[in-house]
Amino acid sequence: MYIFGSIPFFLFAFSKVTPKEFIDKNRKIILYVTTIVYTFQRIFKTFDVTDTGFHLSKAWGLLTNTTYENSDFLIGTSFIYGLWLKIINTPSVLWGRVGYVIVVSMIIMFSYKIYEIYFKKLTHFFIFYFMIFFFIQYNYYLSVNYDNLPYLFSIIGFYFFLKYPSKIKAEIVAGFFWGFCIFLKFNYIPILILPLVIFALDSKNNKKPVKTLGNIYLGYLLSFGLAFLIMFQLNSINPYFTYVKENLSKPEIKSDEYHKVYDQIINFKKDKESSSVGNISSDSFFYLTDSLKQDSLRCDPIYKSENDNYVVSKLFKIYFTNLWKLIHRSIPYIFFFTVILWIITSKISGIVTRSVFSFISTFFIYFLSHYNLEINLEFLVSILILVSLFYVLILHSIKDGVKKLIIVTTMLALFSFPGSLLSFNIICRAGSALLLLSIPLAILVDERKYTVNKNITLNFSYFTIIVVSFIVFSSLNPKNYNNSHRDLSDRSLLINMFSAKGLYGIHTFPQRVEVVDDFLRFFEKENYERNNTPGVFIGWIPMFYYLTEINCITNNPWHDCLTFTSFRKEFDKNSQKKKPVYIVFSSKFTRNPNWPLADESYKKKDKVWLGYLRKEDYLRFWMKDKSYNLVFENSMFQVFKLEKVIDNG
C-alpha cells in the first residue's frame, strides 16, 4: 500500500520540474499507473469458491456447455465475461482476474474523465486520487461481475453524454450503454427513467430537449436489439423471458427456513444431551430428516415453508428499507459534523484547536467503522456520502452543469445496487461510491465557507479534510489493504501456490492448497467428456463447475442461494433427462474464511449453511436407489460417481 501510494514520488525522481508542476502535468499517468499496478498485484492471492466461483461458472457455462439452461437476470454479464474467458479457452482463475483488473481500471479511468470535466484543480485531483485505494480494496470479488460491469457501462454512457453535449452520435451512444446495462443485469431496469430526468434538467438550457430525449432512447432501442440478437444466437430468448416472468410474479415468502431448521436441530440435539449446533454433522442431520420421511415422495414434516431471499419484490423492499435506514442513521452525523465545523470555524479557534478537533472527528468516525460492530465501513461511507450531499444541497451557488452531474451520478449509484442483499455495500464494490463521494467533497473544498447567520459560519473545507483523512487512514489500515474475500485476513500468510492447472498463479494457505489440489487431481485423471458431462457440486462450491469443466445440471450453479423447492424442481426435471455423472459434497462451510480448518465456531454465527443441509439430505436420499459409488474423499470433499460410467481400468 505504501509503495503504490508513493508511485508519483518515484516518477518525480526522474523529472526536472517542481513537484507541483510534475503532478499537474502527469495526473492521468500517475492515476492510471497507480490503479493498474495496485489492482494487478492483488490478484495473485486469495481463493474464494463462492461469489467469484459463481461468476466464473456462470460465464463459462453460458458459452461452453449449459447454454439453454443458463438464462437469468445476469445473462449479459455472463456473456461478456464468458467472451473474455474463451480467449484462452481453458479454465484459469488468474486469467479471469486479469479481466477484473481491466474492468476496475476502466471504472476509475472513466470516473476520472467525468470528474475532471468540472473539477480541474490539483486539489481536486488529490481528493480523487486518495479515494481510488479505498475503492480497489473494497472491490474484492476479483472478478468481472454483475456489480462492476453494469456500472462501468453506465458511466461510459454518462461520459459520452457530458463530454460531447448536443452531439447526436454521443447521445445515441450514451443511450446504448445505458440500455445495455439492463441486459447485463435486469435489476438495472430503473435506468429507463434516466433520460426523462435529464430531459427535465436540460429543458431550460437545451434548445432541443425533445430531440436529445429521442436520440437517447434510440440508443436504448439499439442496445435492446443487440441484446435480443445475442440471446437469439444463444438460444436463450424463451428461457430468459420465462425466467423473468416467473421471478417477477413470484410472491415474497415471509417465513424463515433457517430458523425452523435450527430449532429442529436444537430439539434433536437436546435428546442427545447436547445443545451445540456447531457440533452436529451433516450425517446426523441427514438421519434426523431421513427418519421423519413419510414416503418416497419426500414429505418432510419439519419443513413447513422456506425463505427465498432473491424474490424481486423482496430485494426492492430491502432497497427502500435500507435507504430509509441510511437517511435515519445519517441525521446524528449531520448534527455532529455541523457542530464540529462551527467550532473549527469560530473566531475563538486557533490553529491548535482546529487541528485537535479535526483529529478528534477523524478518529471518531474511524473508531466507529473499525470497532463498532453495528456499523461496517461500507455503510459508514454511505453515511458520509449522504452528509456530503446534504451540505452541497444547502449551498446556493452551484452551477447547473454541476447540479446535473450530482443528480445523474447519484441516480447511477442508486441503480447500481437494487437486486442485492448487500444493499449499500454494493456502491463500494461496484465503484459508484468513487464519484459519489469525490464530487461533493470537491464542491465543498471550492465553496469553503457557508454563513448560516451572523454567529454561525461553516468552513466546508475542513469537512473534506476530515473525510479524506478518514479514507486515507482506512486505506492504510492493514485490516483493509491486506483483506481478502473468504480467505485468511492476513494476505502475507497466503504464500502457497496451487499446482492445479486452472489455479496457476493463485496463492493461499497450505491446508487449502492441499485439499483443493488433491480434489482437482482426481478430476484431471478422470476420463469424461469436458463441458458435456452433467454433475452437481453442492455445499457453497460453485467454482468447481468451472475448474472441472463439468456441466451444472441446474440453471444456477450456486445451489445454496436457491430455495429447496426451486432446487428440487429443477434437479428432478433435468436428472430425468440425464442423471448427473458426478455428485460432490463439501464437508466444510466455504463461507468460513478459514476452511478447510475447523468451522464449528463460524457456523454458530453464520447459519445460512442450514439451508444447504436440506439439499444435501435430499441428494443423499435420491442416490439411495441409484447406482452411485464413493470414488474420492478427503477432509473437505466427497465425490460420488454414477456406476455405469465408472472407468474399468
N, C-alpha and C positions, 0 to 999 in steps of 0.2 A: 504493500500500500504506500509506504513512504517513498519507495523507489519510483513508483509510477507518478506519484504526486509531484516529484521533482524533475520530471522529464523536461519541462520548459527550461530549467536551470542548466541541464546538460546541453540542451540545444544552444542556449545562450553562450556557453563557454566557447563555441566555435564561431561566434559572430563578432562584429566590430562596431556595434552600436550600443546605446544605453539600454538597460533592461526594459524600460518602458517602451522605447521605440521597437525593440525586438519583439516583444509580446504583441504590441499593437499591429505590427506588420505581418505577424505569423500566427494570428489567432486560430485560424481554421486548421493549419498544420498541427499546431500544438494540441488542439482539441481532438482532432481525428486520430493522430498518432497515439495519444494517451488512451483514447477509447478502444482502439483496435488492440493495442498491446495489452492493456489491463484486462480486457474481456477475454482475449485469446489465452492468456496464461492461466485462467481459471478453469478451462475446460478439461484439463488432464486429471483432475482429482474429483472424487465423489462418484458413487454409483448408486443410483436410485432405480428401482424396478417398478415403481408405482406410476406417478404422474408422467415422467419422461418416457417410461415404458409404454404407457397408453398412447402418447403422441406418436412414438415411432411405429408401434404395431398398427395403429390406425392408418398411418400414411403408407407404410409398406404394403399392408393388406389391400388397400384400395387399388393400387396399380399392379399388384403382383399375384394375388390369389383370390380373396373373398370379395371380388368387385361388386357383385349384385347385392350381397347382404350388407355391405359396408356403407350404408346411406343414412346420414343423420344430420343434425343441425350444424355439424362441423365439417361437412364434406369438402368444402372449398379449401380449408386449411390443410386437410389431409391430402388433397390433390396437389397443392403447391409443394408441400413438404415431401410428398412422395416423388415428385419430379426431381427434387434435389437428391433424394436417397438413391434414385435409379441411375444417377450419373455414374456411380461406381458399380452399381448393380450387384452389390453383395452387402450383407449386414455389417455395419460399422457404426458403433455409437460415437466414436470420435468424429467421423465424417458428419453425422447428424449434428454434432455440436459446432462444427465449423459453420454450418448453416445458421445456427443460433448467433454466432459471432457476427455474421453478415447482417442479420435482421436487427440485432441490438445496435450495431454501429450505424445502420441506416436510420433507425429511430432517432438516435442522438443527432445525426447529421441533419436530417430534415427538421427536427425540432429547433436546432440552432439556426437553420436557414430562415425559419419562420420568425424566430426570436429577434434576429439581427435586422429584420426589415424595420422594426420600430425601436430597437434598443442597440445603439451602436457604440456607446461609451466603453472604455476599458473596464470601468466599474461593473457595468452590465455583464461583460464577458466573464469576469471572475465569479459573479453570482452563479451564472450558468455552469461554469467550469467545475465548481465545487459540488454542484448537485449531481454531476454525472457519476461520481463514485458511489453515492448512495443508491442511485438507480441501478447501476450494474450489480452491486452487491445483493440487492433485493430482487433482481430478475434471475433467481437462482434455479429455475427449472432446467436451464441449459439445453433448451430445445426450441425449435420453431413450433409455436403452439397457437391455440385459439384465443389467447390473450394478446400476445405481442404482434402477431401477423396482421390481424384486422386493424389494430391501432396504427401500425405502420402505413397501411393503405389509406386510412382516414387522414393522416397528417400529410401524406404525399398529395392527396387531393386538395387539402387546405392550402398547401404551399403554392400550388399552381394557381389557385383562385386569388391568393393575395399578391403573388409576385407579378402576375400579368392581368391587372384589373381591366375589365370590359373587353377582354380578348375572347372571341368566340371559341377558339380552339382550347384555351385554358379553362373556360367554363365547362366545356364538354368533358375535358379530361378530368376535371375535379369531380363532376357528377359520376363519371365512370368509376373512379376509385372509391367514391362513397357508396355507390350502388353495389360494387363488388364485395364490400365489407359484409353484406348480408349473406352472400354466397359462402364467404369464409366462416361466418358464424351467424346463424339465423337470429340470434338474440340481438344483433345489431339493427334489427328492423326499425327501431325508433329513429334511425338516421334518415329515414324517409322525410321527416319533418324539417330537417336542417335547411334545405333550400327555402322553405317558407319563412323561417326565422331570418335568413339572410335577406330575403325579399323585403321583410318588414324593416330591417335595419338600414337597407340601402334605398328605400323608396324616396327619400328626400334628396340624396346626393347622386343617385344613379339616374341618368336621363332615360334609360330604357330598362327598368327593373323587370318588366314582364318578359322581355327578350332574354335577359340573364336567367330568369327562372326557367324559361323554356329550354335554354341551352343546357342547363344543369340537369334537368330531368331527361333530356335527350341522352346525356351521358349515362344516366341511370338505366335507361332502356337498352342501351348498347351493352352495358355490363350484364344485364339480365339475359340478353340474347347470347352472350358468350358463355355465361353460366349454364344456360339451357343446352347449348351445343356441347359443352364439356360433359354434362350429365348424360346427354344422348349417346355420346361416344363410349361412356362407361356403363351404358345400360342401367342407369340409376334413376331415371326420371320417375317411374312409377313407385319404386321403393322410397324415394326421397319424399314425394308428396304424400304417400301413405304414412310415412313416419311423422311428418309434420302434422298431418290431420289427427293422427292418434294422440300425439303428445299435447296438442293444443286443446283437445277435447277431454283429456284425462283429468278426472276430478282430483282435488287435493285430499289426501288421506291424513287425518289429524292424529291418529294414534301412533304410538312409538313402538315399533317391533323390538328394538334393542332392550327396552326396559322390561317388556314381557318375558323375553328370553332370559334376561339377567335374573329376574325374580324366580323363574322356574329353576334355574341352575342353583340359586341360593337354597331353595327348598330341598332340592335333590342332595346338595352337599350337607345340609343340616342332618339329613338322615344318615349321612356317613360320618357324623360328628365333626364336621368341618364347615366353615363359612367363608373360606377363602376362594373367591372366584379365580384368583390368579393361579391356583394350583390345579384347576380342573383341566383335563386334557381333552383333545378333540374326540378321542375314542370314547371317553366317559360320556361326553355329550351325545355321541352317536348312539351308544347303547341305551341311554336315557330315552331319547326320542324313538329309537327303534322299538323299545318295549311298549311304547304308547301307540304304536301303529294299529289301526283298526282293520285295514285290509291292504291289498297290494296297490290300491289307487293312492295310497299315502295320505290318509286323513289324519292330520296331527292335531289333537285337541289342545296342545299347548300353544299353537299359533292361531290366534283369532284374527289378527289383521297385521298389517305391516306399514312401514313408513317409507314413502317414496320422496326422497329429498330433491329430486330433479324434475318434479312436475313444474311446467312453465308457470302456472298460476302461483305456485308457492315461491318460486325463485323471484318473481317480480314483487310478491308480497314482502319477502325478505329485503328486497332492494329498497322499497319505500319505508319499511320499518327501520332499517339501518340508517337511511337518510335522515329520518326524524331524530333518531338516536344521536347521530353526529351533530345535528344542529343543537339539540338539547345539551349535549356534553361540551359544546364549544362556548356556550354563554359564560361560564365561570372563567374561561381562558381570556375571553374578550375583556372582562372586567379586570382580571389580573394584569394583563399587559397594558391596559389603559392607565391603571394606577402607576405601574412601573414607569411608563413613558412620561407621565405627568411629573413624577418625582425626578426623573433624569433630566427633563427639560426645564424644570423650575429654576428660577433665578438663584435660589439658595444652593443649588447643586454645583459643586466644583468638579474638577476632573476626576478626583479620587472617588467622590460619591457616585458619579456616573459610571465609572469603571466597576465599582463594587456592586451596584445594582444590576448592571449588565451581566456581570459574572453570576450573581445570585439567580437571575432569571434563566440564564442558560443552564446552570446546574440544576435548577428546579425541573425544567422540562426534560432534561437528560435523566434525572433521577426517576421521574415518572415513567419514562419509556423503558428503562432498563431494570427497574427494581419494583415496579408496581405491576402485579400480575393481572390486574383488571384492564390495563391499557397496553396493547402491543405497539411497537414502533410505527407500523404502517397506519394504524388508526390515529396515533398522535400526529403523524404527518398530515393526515386528512383534516384534523382539527386545526393545525397551523395554517393549512391552505384556506380553510373557511374563515379564520381570523384575519388572514391577509386580505381576502376578498372583501370582508366587511369593512376594513379600513379603506380599501380602494373605493368602495361604494359611497363613503361619506365625503369623498373628495369631489369637487365640482369642476375642476379644470382639466379633466381627461378628454383627449381628442376623440372624435367619433371613430376614427380608424382603430384606436386602441380599445375602445369600448367593444367594437365588433370582434376584435382579437380575443378579448377576455370572454365574451359570451360564447363564441364558437369553440374556443379551447375548453371552456367549462362543459359545453354540451358533448364534445368528443370524449372528454373524461367520463362523463356520466353514461355515455353509450358503451364505454369500454368494459363495464362490469355487470350489467344485467345478465342473469343466467348463471351466476356463480355463487356457490355457498360462501365463498371467501369475501364477497361483497367489496368493501372499500379497500381491502388489501390488494385488490387487483390493480388499482391505479399505480401502485409501486411496481408490480410485476409486469404490467403491460407497458409502462413507461409514461402514462398520461400525467403522472404527478410531476414529471420533469418540467413541462411547460406551465402547468397549473400553479406551481409554486414559484418558479423563476420570474414569470411575468409580473405578478403583483408585487414581489419584492423589488424588482427593478423600478416599477412605478413609484413605490414608496420611497426609494432612495432619491429619485428625482424630485418628488414633491416635498420631501423633508418636513417642514413644519406645517401643522394644521392648527388654527386657532379656534377653540371651542367657544371661549368667551374671554373677557379681559384677564381673568385669573388662571385660565387653563389653556396651555398650549402643548401640543403633542409633536414630538420630533420622530417621524416615522423611520428615519434612517437608523435610529437605534434599534427599532424592531427588526429591521433587515439584518443588522449586525448580530443580534441575538439569535435569530433563526438560522442564519448561515453558520454561525459558530456552533450551534447545536448540531447541524447536519455534518459539519467537519468533525466534531468530537465523536459523533455516532459512527462516522465512516472510519475513524482511526481506532475505534474500539475493536480489539481482536475478536470479540464475540460476533461482530458484524462482518468485518472484512475477511475473517477467517471462517465464516459459517459455511455449512454445506447442507444440502437438502437430503434428509433421511440417511445421513451417514454421520460418522463421528464429528463432533462440532469443531474439533481442532484439526484443520487441514494439514498441519505439519506432521500429523501421525499417518496420513494417507500416502504411504510411500511404496506399497507393494503393487506391482502391475499384474494384471490378468495375463494368462497365457492363451486364453481362448481367442480365436481369430477375430470375432466380432467385437471384442473388447480390447483390442490392441491399443496401447497408449493410455488406457484408463487405470487410475490408481485408487486403491482403498486400503483398508487394514487387512492383515494376513488371514484372519479367520474367515472373512467374507470372500476373499480371493480363493481360498481353499475349497469351500463348499460349492461356489459357483463354477470354478474351473472343473471340478470333479463332475458336476452335473452336466456341463456343456460338452465335456469329453465323451460322455456316454452318447449323446445325440450325434456327435461328429462321427462316431463309429457305427451308428445305426444305418441300416440300408433302407431308406424310404425316399420317396419322390419329394424333393424340396418344393415348397409352395403349392403342393397338390395333395397334402395329407392332412386330414382333419384331426383336431385334438382339443383338449381342454386343459388350461393351466389355471388352477383356482387357488385362491389364498393371497390376493394382493400381489400378483406377479405377472402383470400383462406384458412386461418387457420380453419375456421368453418366447412369445409368438414370433417376434422379430428376429431374435438371435438364433432360433432353431429353424426358422422358415417353415413353421407348421401353421396350417390354416386354422383360424379361430372359427369354431363351429357356430358361434353366435355373432350378431351384429356388433356388439360391444365387447372388446377383449378384456375390459376391466369389469369382470362379472360381479365384483363385490360392490360396485356402485348401483347395481340393479336390485330391484325388489326380488324376492324369491319367486313370486308369481310370474314376473316377466321373464326371469331367467329360465324357470322350468318350462314355460310355454314354448319359448324359442328353442331350448335344448331338445325337448321332446319332438318337436316338429322336424328339426334338422337331423337328429340322430336316427329318425325313422328312415330317412333317405340314405344316410351314410353314417355309420357309427364312428365315433372318434377312435382313431387308432391308438392315441396316447391320452391318458388321463393323469395329470400331475397335481399333487397336493403339496402345499407348503406347510411345514410343521411349526414355523415361527412367523411372527407378525411383522411384515416388512415395512409397516409404518414406523416401527421402532427404529430409531437411528442406530441402535447397537446390534441389529440382527447380523449373524445368527446366534449371538450371545443370549444369555437368559433374558426373557422378556416378561416375566410374571409381574414385576412392579409396573411396567409400562402398560400392560393390559388393564390394570386396575384404573388407570387414568383415561385411557382411550378405548372406549368399549365398542367401537364400530366393528371390531372383529367378531362380535356375537352374531351379527347378521350373516357373516361368512359361514359360520358353523352349520347353519341350516342347509346351505347349498352343498357343503361337503357331505353332510349327512345324507342328503338326497342322492348324490352321485355314488356314494358307497353302497347305498341301498339299491340303486339302479344297476350297479355292476354285479350284484349277487348272483343273478341268474344268467349272467353273460360270461363269455369266456375271456376274462381278463386275468392276467398274472402279474405279480410284482416283479419287475425286471431291473429296477435300480432303487437304491435307498442310501441316503447318507443322513447326517444330523439335521439337514434342512429340507430335503425333498424326497418324495416318494413318486415313482413313475410306474404306472400300470400300462400294459400293452395288450391289445386285442390278440387272442391266441392264434387265430388263423393266419395272422401276418407275422408271427414271431419267426425270426430267422432260424433256420435249422443248423446252419454252420457258423 
